[in-house]
Amino acid sequence: MLEIVQGDPPEYFPVEYKRGKPKVEDWDRIQVYAQALCIEEMREVTVSAGAIWYWEARKREPVVIDETLRATTIAIIESAHVLLASGKTPPPIKDKKRCKGCSLVDLCEHDAFRHDHSADYKNELLTDISSTG
């Protein structure tokens, strides 16, 4: 959601709503800044703060957009561009609990890839070839 404080110029304040509770990791704050980055680009303004509303905790957590958050978010965006340009699907993460909250869980075949042993088979073949050669 985007809150707009009227003024000249108006202030833009991205607010992210989450079902869960606050996290130690920066994932949610990074998402807020990514939204702020879009607003900055579209409106030619600087967004200095946002917030996250956590439903489980019934609490609104302020997000201060500082240089560290900016740098982290931009680095992640650049990594995503590199990943997309490579044309390769990344392997599934090891922490299966995180899959439950992922918006792509129905499209991803993470369990199929987790149990796929084709890489082991390929490595075994290459080992056999190199040892006989």
N, CA, C and O atoms as a Tinker XYZ file with bonds, in Angstrom:
   532  protein
     1  N      0.842000   -1.152000    0.000000    73     2
     2  CA     0.000000    0.000000    0.000000    64     1     3
     3  C      0.905000    1.239000    0.000000    63     2     4     5
     4  O      2.035000    1.200000    0.486000    81     3
     5  N      0.399000    2.295000   -0.535000    73     3     6
     6  CA     1.138000    3.553000   -0.573000    64     5     7
     7  C      0.337000    4.626000    0.134000    63     6     8     9
     8  O     -0.784000    4.945000   -0.262000    81     7
     9  N      0.924000    5.183000    1.188000    73     7    10
    10  CA     0.297000    6.307000    1.872000    64     9    11
    11  C      0.919000    7.582000    1.313000    63    10    12    13
    12  O      2.131000    7.660000    1.112000    81    11
    13  N      0.076000    8.575000    1.068000    73    11    14
    14  CA     0.561000    9.845000    0.531000    64    13    15
    15  C      0.169000   10.942000    1.510000    63    14    16    17
    16  O     -1.008000   11.144000    1.808000    81    15
    17  N      1.186000   11.648000    2.003000    73    15    18
    18  CA     0.952000   12.769000    2.906000    64    17    19
    19  C      0.905000   14.020000    2.046000    63    18    20    21
    20  O      1.881000   14.375000    1.385000    81    19
    21  N     -0.252000   14.685000    2.064000    73    19    22
    22  CA    -0.435000   15.868000    1.219000    64    21    23
    23  C      0.523000   16.978000    1.637000    63    22    24    25
    24  O      0.784000   17.176000    2.823000    81    23
    25  N      1.025000   17.676000    0.676000    73    23    26
    26  CA     1.936000   18.785000    0.908000    64    25    27
    27  C      2.518000   19.217000   -0.424000    63    26    28    29
    28  O      2.113000   18.742000   -1.485000    81    27
    29  N      3.462000   20.113000   -0.347000    73    27    30
    30  CA     4.109000   20.567000   -1.574000    64    29    31
    31  C      5.619000   20.469000   -1.402000    63    30    32    33
    32  O      6.224000   21.389000   -0.851000    81    31
    33  N      6.230000   19.415000   -1.843000    73    31    34
    34  CA     5.672000   18.271000   -2.571000    64    33    35
    35  C      5.054000   17.255000   -1.605000    63    34    36    37
    36  O      5.353000   17.277000   -0.411000    81    35
    37  N      4.207000   16.377000   -2.109000    73    35    38
    38  CA     3.637000   15.329000   -1.252000    64    37    39
    39  C      4.724000   14.334000   -0.831000    63    38    40    41
    40  O      5.726000   14.163000   -1.526000    81    39
    41  N      4.510000   13.685000    0.311000    73    39    42
    42  CA     5.442000   12.658000    0.784000    64    41    43
    43  C      4.837000   11.287000    0.521000    63    42    44    45
    44  O      3.651000   11.064000    0.768000    81    43
    45  N      5.648000   10.382000    0.025000    73    43    46
    46  CA     5.204000    9.030000   -0.292000    64    45    47
    47  C      5.777000    8.071000    0.746000    63    46    48    49
    48  O      6.954000    8.146000    1.101000    81    47
    49  N      4.922000    7.171000    1.224000    73    47    50
    50  CA     5.266000    6.309000    2.335000    64    49    51
    51  C      4.777000    4.890000    2.049000    63    50    52    53
    52  O      3.602000    4.597000    2.269000    81    51
    53  N      5.660000    3.991000    1.557000    73    51    54
    54  CA     5.217000    2.619000    1.270000    64    53    55
    55  C      4.981000    1.830000    2.560000    63    54    56    57
    56  O      5.774000    1.901000    3.498000    81    55
    57  N      3.885000    1.084000    2.588000    73    55    58
    58  CA     3.559000    0.238000    3.735000    64    57    59
    59  C      3.301000   -1.173000    3.219000    63    58    60    61
    60  O      2.459000   -1.381000    2.345000    81    59
    61  N      4.023000   -2.124000    3.760000    73    59    62
    62  CA     3.873000   -3.526000    3.381000    64    61    63
    63  C      3.076000   -4.235000    4.477000    63    62    64    65
    64  O      3.346000   -4.044000    5.663000    81    63
    65  N      2.106000   -5.044000    4.088000    73    63    66
    66  CA     1.310000   -5.800000    5.050000    64    65    67
    67  C      1.730000   -7.259000    5.005000    63    66    68    69
    68  O      1.768000   -7.868000    3.936000    81    67
    69  N      2.050000   -7.823000    6.180000    73    67    70
    70  CA     2.519000   -9.201000    6.285000    64    69    71
    71  C      1.633000   -9.968000    7.256000    63    70    72    73
    72  O      1.176000   -9.419000    8.259000    81    71
    73  N      1.394000  -11.239000    6.952000    73    71    74
    74  CA     0.575000  -12.085000    7.827000    64    73    75
    75  C      1.293000  -12.436000    9.119000    63    74    76    77
    76  O      0.668000  -12.535000   10.175000    81    75
    77  N      2.595000  -12.621000    9.039000    73    75    78
    78  CA     3.355000  -13.143000   10.165000    64    77    79
    79  C      3.780000  -12.101000   11.179000    63    78    80    81
    80  O      3.070000  -11.137000   11.465000    81    79
    81  N      4.972000  -12.337000   11.710000    73    79    82
    82  CA     5.515000  -11.453000   12.740000    64    81    83
    83  C      6.853000  -10.905000   12.260000    63    82    84    85
    84  O      7.403000  -11.397000   11.274000    81    83
    85  N      7.384000   -9.893000   12.943000    73    83    86
    86  CA     8.666000   -9.308000   12.524000    64    85    87
    87  C      9.770000  -10.360000   12.449000    63    86    88    89
    88  O      9.814000  -11.304000   13.238000    81    87
    89  N     10.657000  -10.168000   11.478000    73    87    90
    90  CA    11.760000  -11.100000   11.251000    64    89    91
    91  C     13.087000  -10.459000   11.640000    63    90    92    93
    92  O     13.222000   -9.236000   11.642000    81    91
    93  N     14.036000  -11.279000   11.961000    73    91    94
    94  CA    15.381000  -10.794000   12.258000    64    93    95
    95  C     16.056000  -10.376000   10.947000    63    94    96    97
    96  O     16.770000   -9.374000   10.898000    81    95
    97  N     15.820000  -11.160000    9.887000    73    95    98
    98  CA    16.417000  -10.887000    8.591000    64    97    99
    99  C     15.802000   -9.620000    7.984000    63    98   100   101
   100  O     14.742000   -9.166000    8.414000    81    99
   101  N     16.470000   -9.068000    6.997000    73    99   102
   102  CA    16.038000   -7.821000    6.359000    64   101   103
   103  C     15.061000   -8.010000    5.202000    63   102   104   105
   104  O     14.753000   -7.033000    4.520000    81   103
   105  N     14.560000   -9.216000    4.950000    73   103   106
   106  CA    13.747000   -9.481000    3.762000    64   105   107
   107  C     12.595000   -8.510000    3.598000    63   106   108   109
   108  O     12.398000   -7.950000    2.520000    81   107
   109  N     11.835000   -8.309000    4.658000    73   107   110
   110  CA    10.667000   -7.436000    4.555000    64   109   111
   111  C     11.080000   -5.987000    4.352000    63   110   112   113
   112  O     10.449000   -5.269000    3.576000    81   111
   113  N     12.129000   -5.549000    5.038000    73   111   114
   114  CA    12.608000   -4.173000    4.876000    64   113   115
   115  C     13.139000   -3.953000    3.450000    63   114   116   117
   116  O     12.963000   -2.882000    2.868000    81   115
   117  N     13.780000   -4.971000    2.910000    73   115   118
   118  CA    14.274000   -4.887000    1.529000    64   117   119
   119  C     13.096000   -4.737000    0.569000    63   118   120   121
   120  O     13.171000   -3.970000   -0.391000    81   119
   121  N     12.014000   -5.463000    0.823000    73   119   122
   122  CA    10.824000   -5.358000   -0.028000    64   121   123
   123  C     10.238000   -3.949000    0.044000    63   122   124   125
   124  O      9.811000   -3.405000   -0.974000    81   123
   125  N     10.215000   -3.358000    1.233000    73   123   126
   126  CA     9.710000   -1.988000    1.371000    64   125   127
   127  C     10.583000   -1.027000    0.587000    63   126   128   129
   128  O     10.072000   -0.144000   -0.103000    81   127
   129  N     11.917000   -1.191000    0.688000    73   127   130
   130  CA    12.773000   -0.275000   -0.059000    64   129   131
   131  C     12.652000   -0.492000   -1.560000    63   130   132   133
   132  O     12.728000    0.469000   -2.325000    81   131
   133  N     12.465000   -1.725000   -1.995000    73   131   134
   134  CA    12.278000   -1.963000   -3.439000    64   133   135
   135  C     11.043000   -1.202000   -3.929000    63   134   136   137
   136  O     11.047000   -0.652000   -5.030000    81   135
   137  N      9.995000   -1.171000   -3.115000    73   135   138
   138  CA     8.810000   -0.394000   -3.474000    64   137   139
   139  C      9.142000    1.100000   -3.473000    63   138   140   141
   140  O      8.710000    1.841000   -4.356000    81   139
   141  N      9.918000    1.534000   -2.468000    73   139   142
   142  CA    10.320000    2.940000   -2.395000    64   141   143
   143  C     11.153000    3.324000   -3.615000    63   142   144   145
   144  O     11.018000    4.427000   -4.144000    81   143
   145  N     12.003000    2.418000   -4.053000    73   143   146
   146  CA    12.842000    2.663000   -5.227000    64   145   147
   147  C     11.971000    2.898000   -6.462000    63   146   148   149
   148  O     12.252000    3.785000   -7.268000    81   147
   149  N     10.917000    2.100000   -6.604000    73   147   150
   150  CA     9.984000    2.287000   -7.728000    64   149   151
   151  C      9.306000    3.652000   -7.644000    63   150   152   153
   152  O      9.179000    4.357000   -8.645000    81   151
   153  N      8.876000    4.013000   -6.443000    73   151   154
   154  CA     8.224000    5.311000   -6.247000    64   153   155
   155  C      9.198000    6.438000   -6.588000    63   154   156   157
   156  O      8.834000    7.399000   -7.266000    81   155
   157  N     10.440000    6.313000   -6.114000    73   155   158
   158  CA    11.449000    7.346000   -6.386000    64   157   159
   159  C     11.660000    7.522000   -7.889000    63   158   160   161
   160  O     11.777000    8.639000   -8.394000    81   159
   161  N     11.705000    6.400000   -8.579000    73   159   162
   162  CA    11.932000    6.455000  -10.024000    64   161   163
   163  C     10.725000    7.028000  -10.763000    63   162   164   165
   164  O     10.884000    7.823000  -11.690000    81   163
   165  N      9.524000    6.628000  -10.357000    73   163   166
   166  CA     8.319000    7.088000  -11.049000    64   165   167
   167  C      7.982000    8.543000  -10.747000    63   166   168   169
   168  O      7.512000    9.266000  -11.625000    81   167
   169  N      8.218000    8.974000   -9.518000    73   167   170
   170  CA     7.791000   10.307000   -9.079000    64   169   171
   171  C      8.937000   11.317000   -8.974000    63   170   172   173
   172  O      8.723000   12.492000   -8.678000    81   171
   173  N     10.148000   10.836000   -9.221000    73   171   174
   174  CA    11.331000   11.697000   -9.112000    64   173   175
   175  C     11.390000   12.383000   -7.746000    63   174   176   177
   176  O     11.556000   13.599000   -7.648000    81   175
   177  N     11.251000   11.570000   -6.696000    73   175   178
   178  CA    11.313000   12.036000   -5.314000    64   177   179
   179  C     12.256000   11.126000   -4.544000    63   178   180   181
   180  O     12.724000   10.118000   -5.073000    81   179
   181  N     12.534000   11.479000   -3.300000    73   179   182
   182  CA    13.295000   10.619000   -2.412000    64   181   183
   183  C     12.353000   10.119000   -1.332000    63   182   184   185
   184  O     11.645000   10.906000   -0.703000    81   183
   185  N     12.345000    8.819000   -1.117000    73   183   186
   186  CA    11.528000    8.218000   -0.068000    64   185   187
   187  C     12.472000    7.843000    1.067000    63   186   188   189
   188  O     13.399000    7.057000    0.875000    81   187
   189  N     12.237000    8.401000    2.243000    73   187   190
   190  CA    13.169000    8.192000    3.350000    64   189   191
   191  C     12.652000    7.229000    4.413000    63   190   192   193
   192  O     13.395000    6.856000    5.321000    81   191
   193  N     11.390000    6.824000    4.310000    73   191   194
   194  CA    10.838000    5.917000    5.316000    64   193   195
   195  C      9.641000    5.163000    4.752000    63   194   196   197
   196  O      9.029000    5.566000    3.763000    81   195
   197  N      9.337000    4.072000    5.409000    73   195   198
   198  CA     8.177000    3.262000    5.089000    64   197   199
   199  C      7.788000    2.513000    6.352000    63   198   200   201
   200  O      8.236000    2.858000    7.445000    81   199
   201  N      6.968000    1.501000    6.208000    73   199   202
   202  CA     6.558000    0.726000    7.371000    64   201   203
   203  C      6.118000   -0.664000    6.942000    63   202   204   205
   204  O      5.827000   -0.917000    5.772000    81   203
   205  N      6.078000   -1.555000    7.925000    73   203   206
   206  CA     5.567000   -2.908000    7.713000    64   205   207
   207  C      4.542000   -3.158000    8.805000    63   206   208   209
   208  O      4.831000   -2.967000    9.986000    81   207
   209  N      3.341000   -3.587000    8.416000    73   207   210
   210  CA     2.315000   -3.966000    9.374000    64   209   211
   211  C      2.331000   -5.483000    9.482000    63   210   212   213
   212  O      2.107000   -6.183000    8.495000    81   211
   213  N      2.599000   -5.994000   10.694000    73   211   214
   214  CA     2.622000   -7.437000   10.936000    64   213   215
   215  C      1.316000   -7.855000   11.597000    63   214   216   217
   216  O      1.033000   -7.471000   12.732000    81   215
   217  N      0.522000   -8.646000   10.877000    73   215   218
   218  CA    -0.790000   -9.050000   11.338000    64   217   219
   219  C     -0.708000   -9.873000   12.622000    63   218   220   221
   220  O     -1.461000   -9.634000   13.566000    81   219
   221  N      0.206000  -10.840000   12.656000    73   219   222
   222  CA     0.294000  -11.727000   13.820000    64   221   223
   223  C      0.646000  -10.943000   15.088000    63   222   224   225
   224  O      0.125000  -11.236000   16.165000    81   223
   225  N      1.513000   -9.966000   14.962000    73   223   226
   226  CA     1.935000   -9.167000   16.115000    64   225   227
   227  C      1.021000   -7.959000   16.323000    63   226   228   229
   228  O      1.091000   -7.291000   17.355000    81   227
   229  N      0.157000   -7.680000   15.328000    73   227   230
   230  CA    -0.713000   -6.495000   15.373000    64   229   231
   231  C      0.114000   -5.242000   15.664000    63   230   232   233
   232  O     -0.176000   -4.457000   16.567000    81   231
   233  N      1.143000   -5.103000   14.861000    73   231   234
   234  CA     2.106000   -4.037000   15.129000    64   233   235
   235  C      2.637000   -3.464000   13.821000    63   234   236   237
   236  O      2.900000   -4.196000   12.867000    81   235
   237  N      2.786000   -2.166000   13.795000    73   235   238
   238  CA     3.367000   -1.488000   12.634000    64   237   239
   239  C      4.815000   -1.148000   12.985000    63   238   240   241
   240  O      5.099000   -0.454000   13.961000    81   239
   241  N      5.717000   -1.665000   12.149000    73   239   242
   242  CA     7.145000   -1.447000   12.384000    64   241   243
   243  C      7.667000   -0.415000   11.385000    63   242   244   245
   244  O      7.520000   -0.598000   10.176000    81   243
   245  N      8.277000    0.670000   11.880000    73   243   246
   246  CA     8.818000    1.664000   10.945000    64   245   247
   247  C     10.045000    1.127000   10.214000    63   246   248   249
   248  O     10.808000    0.332000   10.764000    81   247
   249  N     10.226000    1.561000    8.990000    73   247   250
   250  CA    11.409000    1.197000    8.203000    64   249   251
   251  C     12.094000    2.496000    7.791000    63   250   252   253
   252  O     11.560000    3.284000    7.010000    81   251
   253  N     13.287000    2.694000    8.338000    73   251   254
   254  CA    14.091000    3.850000    7.956000    64   253   255
   255  C     14.936000    3.425000    6.761000    63   254   256   257
   256  O     15.648000    2.422000    6.809000    81   255
   257  N     14.844000    4.195000    5.704000    73   255   258
   258  CA    15.590000    3.852000    4.496000    64   257   259
   259  C     16.924000    4.579000    4.556000    63   258   260   261
   260  O     17.018000    5.780000    4.303000    81   259
   261  N     17.961000    3.802000    4.901000    73   259   262
   262  CA    19.300000    4.365000    5.010000    64   261   263
   263  C     20.185000    3.813000    3.894000    63   262   264   265
   264  O     19.734000    3.028000    3.060000    81   263
   265  N     21.432000    4.227000    3.891000    73   263   266
   266  CA    22.348000    3.810000    2.816000    64   265   267
   267  C     22.603000    2.302000    2.824000    63   266   268   269
   268  O     22.773000    1.700000    1.763000    81   267
   269  N     22.632000    1.694000    3.995000    73   267   270
   270  CA    22.864000    0.246000    4.076000    64   269   271
   271  C     21.716000   -0.514000    3.420000    63   270   272   273
   272  O     21.943000   -1.441000    2.642000    81   271
   273  N     20.474000   -0.117000    3.738000    73   271   274
   274  CA    19.307000   -0.773000    3.136000    64   273   275
   275  C     19.274000   -0.533000    1.630000    63   274   276   277
   276  O     18.956000   -1.441000    0.862000    81   275
   277  N     19.599000    0.680000    1.210000    73   275   278
   278  CA    19.652000    0.986000   -0.225000    64   277   279
   279  C     20.677000    0.091000   -0.927000    63   278   280   281
   280  O     20.376000   -0.521000   -1.952000    81   279
   281  N     21.887000    0.021000   -0.370000    73   279   282
   282  CA    22.960000   -0.763000   -0.998000    64   281   283
   283  C     22.598000   -2.246000   -1.061000    63   282   284   285
   284  O     22.825000   -2.898000   -2.080000    81   283
   285  N     22.039000   -2.776000    0.019000    73   283   286
   286  CA    21.657000   -4.188000    0.052000    64   285   287
   287  C     20.589000   -4.483000   -0.994000    63   286   288   289
   288  O     20.689000   -5.467000   -1.727000    81   287
   289  N     19.574000   -3.639000   -1.064000    73   287   290
   290  CA    18.472000   -3.844000   -2.003000    64   289   291
   291  C     18.958000   -3.757000   -3.442000    63   290   292   293
   292  O     18.587000   -4.585000   -4.273000    81   291
   293  N     19.774000   -2.772000   -3.740000    73   291   294
   294  CA    20.277000   -2.609000   -5.108000    64   293   295
   295  C     21.175000   -3.785000   -5.489000    63   294   296   297
   296  O     21.145000   -4.236000   -6.634000    81   295
   297  N     21.975000   -4.288000   -4.542000    73   295   298
   298  CA    22.815000   -5.461000   -4.820000    64   297   299
   299  C     21.945000   -6.684000   -5.136000    63   298   300   301
   300  O     22.275000   -7.466000   -6.028000    81   299
   301  N     20.847000   -6.846000   -4.415000    73   299   302
   302  CA    19.945000   -7.975000   -4.675000    64   301   303
   303  C     19.276000   -7.830000   -6.040000    63   302   304   305
   304  O     19.132000   -8.810000   -6.770000    81   303
   305  N     18.874000   -6.625000   -6.379000    73   303   306
   306  CA    18.262000   -6.384000   -7.694000    64   305   307
   307  C     19.266000   -6.692000   -8.806000    63   306   308   309
   308  O     18.913000   -7.314000   -9.808000    81   307
   309  N     20.503000   -6.261000   -8.630000    73   307   310
   310  CA    21.534000   -6.549000   -9.636000    64   309   311
   311  C     21.779000   -8.046000   -9.751000    63   310   312   313
   312  O     21.964000   -8.557000  -10.856000    81   311
   313  N     21.782000   -8.762000   -8.623000    73   311   314
   314  CA    21.948000  -10.224000   -8.657000    64   313   315
   315  C     20.791000  -10.887000   -9.398000    63   314   316   317
   316  O     20.989000  -11.856000  -10.131000    81   315
   317  N     19.585000  -10.361000   -9.203000    73   315   318
   318  CA    18.423000  -10.908000   -9.907000    64   317   319
   319  C     18.560000  -10.694000  -11.415000    63   318   320   321
   320  O     18.199000  -11.571000  -12.199000    81   319
   321  N     19.078000   -9.536000  -11.823000    73   319   322
   322  CA    19.302000   -9.272000  -13.253000    64   321   323
   323  C     20.311000  -10.269000  -13.833000    63   322   324   325
   324  O     20.115000  -10.787000  -14.933000    81   323
   325  N     21.378000  -10.532000  -13.095000    73   323   326
   326  CA    22.394000  -11.491000  -13.551000    64   325   327
   327  C     21.769000  -12.881000  -13.670000    63   326   328   329
   328  O     21.995000  -13.585000  -14.654000    81   327
   329  N     20.988000  -13.270000  -12.670000    73   327   330
   330  CA    20.329000  -14.575000  -12.689000    64   329   331
   331  C     19.390000  -14.701000  -13.882000    63   330   332   333
   332  O     19.396000  -15.724000  -14.568000    81   331
   333  N     18.584000  -13.675000  -14.135000    73   331   334
   334  CA    17.666000  -13.702000  -15.280000    64   333   335
   335  C     18.426000  -13.776000  -16.602000    63   334   336   337
   336  O     18.038000  -14.511000  -17.510000    81   335
   337  N     19.509000  -13.013000  -16.700000    73   335   338
   338  CA    20.298000  -13.008000  -17.936000    64   337   339
   339  C     20.965000  -14.362000  -18.185000    63   338   340   341
   340  O     21.207000  -14.726000  -19.336000    81   339
   341  N     21.263000  -15.110000  -17.122000    73   339   342
   342  CA    21.919000  -16.408000  -17.282000    64   341   343
   343  C     20.978000  -17.440000  -17.897000    63   342   344   345
   344  O     21.427000  -18.398000  -18.526000    81   343
   345  N     19.665000  -17.244000  -17.713000    73   343   346
   346  CA    18.697000  -18.190000  -18.254000    64   345   347
   347  C     18.629000  -19.497000  -17.484000    63   346   348   349
   348  O     17.983000  -20.442000  -17.938000    81   347
   349  N     19.281000  -19.575000  -16.327000    73   347   350
   350  CA    19.294000  -20.806000  -15.537000    64   349   351
   351  C     18.404000  -20.648000  -14.311000    63   350   352   353
   352  O     18.413000  -19.613000  -13.644000    81   351
   353  N     17.650000  -21.678000  -14.035000    73   351   354
   354  CA    16.811000  -21.682000  -12.849000    64   353   355
   355  C     17.685000  -22.030000  -11.651000    63   354   356   357
   356  O     18.417000  -23.019000  -11.681000    81   355
   357  N     17.613000  -21.226000  -10.602000    73   355   358
   358  CA    18.439000  -21.548000   -9.425000    64   357   359
   359  C     17.929000  -22.806000   -8.741000    63   358   360   361
   360  O     16.750000  -23.141000   -8.860000    81   359
   361  N     18.801000  -23.503000   -8.029000    73   359   362
   362  CA    18.348000  -24.697000   -7.305000    64   361   363
   363  C     17.453000  -24.283000   -6.139000    63   362   364   365
   364  O     17.523000  -23.143000   -5.678000    81   363
   365  N     16.610000  -25.205000   -5.659000    73   363   366
   366  CA    15.752000  -24.864000   -4.519000    64   365   367
   367  C     16.599000  -24.641000   -3.266000    63   366   368   369
   368  O     17.695000  -25.185000   -3.131000    81   367
   369  N     16.064000  -23.833000   -2.359000    73   367   370
   370  CA    16.769000  -23.588000   -1.114000    64   369   371
   371  C     16.673000  -24.821000   -0.225000    63   370   372   373
   372  O     15.778000  -25.648000   -0.399000    81   371
   373  N     17.585000  -24.943000    0.716000    73   371   374
   374  CA    17.588000  -26.111000    1.602000    64   373   375
   375  C     16.537000  -25.996000    2.704000    63   374   376   377
   376  O     16.023000  -27.010000    3.175000    81   375
   377  N     16.218000  -24.782000    3.116000    73   375   378
   378  CA    15.250000  -24.563000    4.193000    64   377   379
   379  C     13.832000  -24.674000    3.635000    63   378   380   381
   380  O     13.258000  -23.691000    3.166000    81   379
   381  N     13.283000  -25.872000    3.694000    73   379   382
   382  CA    11.982000  -26.171000    3.094000    64   381   383
   383  C     10.845000  -25.373000    3.744000    63   382   384   385
   384  O      9.818000  -25.147000    3.103000    81   383
   385  N     11.005000  -24.946000    4.993000    73   383   386
   386  CA     9.951000  -24.187000    5.684000    64   385   387
   387  C      9.669000  -22.872000    4.968000    63   386   388   389
   388  O      8.538000  -22.389000    4.997000    81   387
   389  N     10.671000  -22.290000    4.330000    73   387   390
   390  CA    10.481000  -21.009000    3.649000    64   389   391
   391  C      9.605000  -21.148000    2.408000    63   390   392   393
   392  O      9.040000  -20.159000    1.942000    81   391
   393  N      9.486000  -22.346000    1.870000    73   391   394
   394  CA     8.668000  -22.557000    0.674000    64   393   395
   395  C      7.196000  -22.268000    0.946000    63   394   396   397
   396  O      6.480000  -21.818000    0.051000    81   395
   397  N      6.736000  -22.520000    2.165000    73   395   398
   398  CA     5.318000  -22.324000    2.494000    64   397   399
   399  C      4.863000  -20.895000    2.251000    63   398   400   401
   400  O      3.739000  -20.679000    1.798000    81   399
   401  N      5.699000  -19.928000    2.538000    73   399   402
   402  CA     5.311000  -18.534000    2.393000    64   401   403
   403  C      5.613000  -17.939000    1.032000    63   402   404   405
   404  O      5.347000  -16.760000    0.799000    81   403
   405  N      6.162000  -18.734000    0.133000    73   403   406
   406  CA     6.575000  -18.226000   -1.174000    64   405   407
   407  C      5.377000  -18.132000   -2.117000    63   406   408   409
   408  O      4.552000  -19.042000   -2.190000    81   407
   409  N      5.300000  -17.020000   -2.829000    73   407   410
   410  CA     4.185000  -16.837000   -3.768000    64   409   411
   411  C      4.318000  -17.726000   -5.007000    63   410   412   413
   412  O      3.359000  -17.875000   -5.765000    81   411
   413  N      5.481000  -18.310000   -5.216000    73   411   414
   414  CA     5.694000  -19.163000   -6.392000    64   413   415
   415  C      5.667000  -20.654000   -6.053000    63   414   416   417
   416  O      6.004000  -21.483000   -6.899000    81   415
   417  N      5.275000  -21.001000   -4.837000    73   415   418
   418  CA     5.344000  -22.394000   -4.405000    64   417   419
   419  C      4.549000  -23.326000   -5.317000    63   418   420   421
   420  O      4.952000  -24.473000   -5.512000    81   419
   421  N      3.433000  -22.865000   -5.878000    73   419   422
   422  CA     2.632000  -23.725000   -6.757000    64   421   423
   423  C      3.264000  -23.919000   -8.130000    63   422   424   425
   424  O      2.963000  -24.897000   -8.816000    81   423
   425  N      4.134000  -23.000000   -8.539000    73   423   426
   426  CA     4.780000  -23.106000   -9.845000    64   425   427
   427  C      6.112000  -23.848000   -9.768000    63   426   428   429
   428  O      6.546000  -24.477000  -10.734000    81   427
   429  N      6.738000  -23.764000   -8.625000    73   427   430
   430  CA     8.062000  -24.352000   -8.435000    64   429   431
   431  C      7.920000  -25.842000   -8.129000    63   430   432   433
   432  O      7.026000  -26.258000   -7.392000    81   431
   433  N      8.793000  -26.611000   -8.692000    73   431   434
   434  CA     8.784000  -28.046000   -8.401000    64   433   435
   435  C      9.953000  -28.363000   -7.483000    63   434   436   437
   436  O     10.786000  -29.221000   -7.772000    81   435
   437  N      9.987000  -27.645000   -6.367000    73   435   438
   438  CA    11.122000  -27.751000   -5.457000    64   437   439
   439  C     11.344000  -29.166000   -4.932000    63   438   440   441
   440  O     12.492000  -29.593000   -4.807000    81   439
   441  N     10.282000  -29.906000   -4.622000    73   439   442
   442  CA    10.468000  -31.264000   -4.127000    64   441   443
   443  C     11.047000  -32.178000   -5.197000    63   442   444   445
   444  O     11.874000  -33.041000   -4.903000    81   443
   445  N     10.611000  -31.986000   -6.438000    73   443   446
   446  CA    11.146000  -32.813000   -7.529000    64   445   447
   447  C     12.646000  -32.578000   -7.689000    63   446   448   449
   448  O     13.411000  -33.523000   -7.884000    81   447
   449  N     13.058000  -31.322000   -7.607000    73   447   450
   450  CA    14.479000  -31.021000   -7.764000    64   449   451
   451  C     15.289000  -31.417000   -6.528000    63   450   452   453
   452  O     16.461000  -31.776000   -6.646000    81   451
   453  N     14.682000  -31.356000   -5.366000    73   451   454
   454  CA    15.392000  -31.745000   -4.152000    64   453   455
   455  C     15.731000  -33.230000   -4.175000    63   454   456   457
   456  O     16.769000  -33.646000   -3.660000    81   455
   457  N     14.855000  -34.022000   -4.771000    73   455   458
   458  CA    15.043000  -35.478000   -4.787000    64   457   459
   459  C     15.649000  -35.971000   -6.105000    63   458   460   461
   460  O     15.791000  -37.176000   -6.312000    81   459
   461  N     15.996000  -35.061000   -6.969000    73   459   462
   462  CA    16.576000  -35.416000   -8.256000    64   461   463
   463  C     18.064000  -35.712000   -8.067000    63   462   464   465
   464  O     18.816000  -34.858000   -7.596000    81   463
   465  N     18.470000  -36.878000   -8.422000    73   463   466
   466  CA    19.866000  -37.270000   -8.241000    64   465   467
   467  C     20.639000  -37.285000   -9.559000    63   466   468   469
   468  O     21.683000  -37.928000   -9.671000    81   467
   469  N     20.107000  -36.561000  -10.564000    73   467   470
   470  CA    20.778000  -36.566000  -11.865000    64   469   471
   471  C     22.161000  -35.934000  -11.783000    63   470   472   473
   472  O     23.063000  -36.354000  -12.508000    81   471
   473  N     22.356000  -34.941000  -10.925000    73   471   474
   474  CA    23.687000  -34.327000  -10.790000    64   473   475
   475  C     24.674000  -35.334000  -10.227000    63   474   476   477
   476  O     25.829000  -35.372000  -10.652000    81   475
   477  N     24.231000  -36.160000   -9.267000    73   475   478
   478  CA    25.112000  -37.204000   -8.722000    64   477   479
   479  C     25.488000  -38.206000   -9.817000    63   478   480   481
   480  O     26.639000  -38.634000   -9.907000    81   479
   481  N     24.523000  -38.569000  -10.637000    73   479   482
   482  CA    24.766000  -39.517000  -11.728000    64   481   483
   483  C     25.779000  -38.947000  -12.723000    63   482   484   485
   484  O     26.699000  -39.641000  -13.155000    81   483
   485  N     25.593000  -37.671000  -13.081000    73   483   486
   486  CA    26.513000  -37.014000  -14.014000    64   485   487
   487  C     27.926000  -36.975000  -13.427000    63   486   488   489
   488  O     28.899000  -37.284000  -14.115000    81   487
   489  N     28.030000  -36.600000  -12.176000    73   487   490
   490  CA    29.354000  -36.526000  -11.538000    64   489   491
   491  C     30.016000  -37.893000  -11.472000    63   490   492   493
   492  O     31.230000  -38.013000  -11.640000    81   491
   493  N     29.211000  -38.924000  -11.227000    73   491   494
   494  CA    29.726000  -40.286000  -11.188000    64   493   495
   495  C     30.259000  -40.693000  -12.568000    63   494   496   497
   496  O     31.325000  -41.301000  -12.667000    81   495
   497  N     29.523000  -40.357000  -13.624000    73   495   498
   498  CA    29.965000  -40.662000  -14.988000    64   497   499
   499  C     31.271000  -39.957000  -15.302000    63   498   500   501
   500  O     32.192000  -40.563000  -15.850000    81   499
   501  N     31.358000  -38.678000  -14.960000    73   499   502
   502  CA    32.576000  -37.914000  -15.233000    64   501   503
   503  C     33.745000  -38.430000  -14.447000    63   502   504   505
   504  O     34.871000  -38.418000  -14.946000    81   503
   505  N     33.522000  -38.888000  -13.227000    73   503   506
   506  CA    34.592000  -39.464000  -12.424000    64   505   507
   507  C     35.097000  -40.748000  -13.060000    63   506   508   509
   508  O     36.303000  -40.987000  -13.124000    81   507
   509  N     34.150000  -41.590000  -13.540000    73   507   510
   510  CA    34.536000  -42.853000  -14.189000    64   509   511
   511  C     35.336000  -42.576000  -15.459000    63   510   512   513
   512  O     36.326000  -43.257000  -15.728000    81   511
   513  N     34.914000  -41.583000  -16.240000    73   511   514
   514  CA    35.621000  -41.260000  -17.495000    64   513   515
   515  C     37.030000  -40.740000  -17.205000    63   514   516   517
   516  O     37.987000  -41.140000  -17.869000    81   515
   517  N     37.160000  -39.870000  -16.239000    73   515   518
   518  CA    38.476000  -39.283000  -15.943000    64   517   519
   519  C     39.428000  -40.308000  -15.320000    63   518   520   521
   520  O     40.644000  -40.195000  -15.477000    81   519
   521  N     38.891000  -41.298000  -14.621000    73   519   522
   522  CA    39.756000  -42.298000  -14.011000    64   521   523
   523  C     40.219000  -43.357000  -15.025000    63   522   524   525
   524  O     41.243000  -44.008000  -14.817000    81   523
   525  N     39.471000  -43.526000  -16.111000    73   523   526
   526  CA    39.866000  -44.501000  -17.133000    64   525   527
   527  C     40.687000  -43.873000  -18.253000    63   526   528   529
   528  O     41.316000  -44.576000  -19.044000    81   527
   529  N     40.675000  -42.541000  -18.312000    73   527   530
   530  CA    41.306000  -41.846000  -19.421000    64   529   531
   531  C     42.732000  -41.655000  -19.221000    63   530   532
   532  O     43.404000  -41.080000  -20.078000    81   531
